[in-house]
Amino acid sequence: MSATIAVLLLAQVSAGAATPPSAPGRPGCEGAAFSAFDFWIGEWDVYPEGKEQQVARSRIEKLYAGCAVRENWMPLKGAGGGSLNAYDPDTGLWHQTWVGSAPGPVFFTGRPVAGGMVLTGRWKGSGPNGEDGLTRMTYGRRPDGSVRQHGEFSGDHGMTWQTTFDLIYRPRDIQSEGNQHP
């Protein structure tokens, strides 16, 4: 690297130019479209629908100046995983990339529906008998403040669907955890 380039780079860094500017003419990640998945943000204890046996904890955060929603899935048994979710203003769609304990990412696409979000993607081995097909996840806030994530599988390109998981995310009481004694 020439001395001139090194001096120019050092001047940029010291002037605060080390952080790339946002793209010119692009609005920030604000507004209703970017907030459509905010109902899922929080610290959660996760239970199968209708059961009291907790299966996981989950931390859902809004990150990157409001441009992404990230899940950190922490099952009480087995390996965890996580998703990164973002709204694309050019298509009007939400995208989720899931990476878990099986090889390879899974890509979902969808949009908000009344009171929730529906995301669908092709998930290898996600069928009830390990078959490949589509997985549709419907998320919705419930009146008690919990969030339901209902997963369905289709082996016939979306003609028919069957439930493969049904989870309830209950708000985690973090304050009371600090007051518990072993």
Order of alpha helices (4+ residues) and beta strands (2+ residues): alpha-beta-beta-beta-beta-beta-beta-beta-beta-beta-beta-alpha
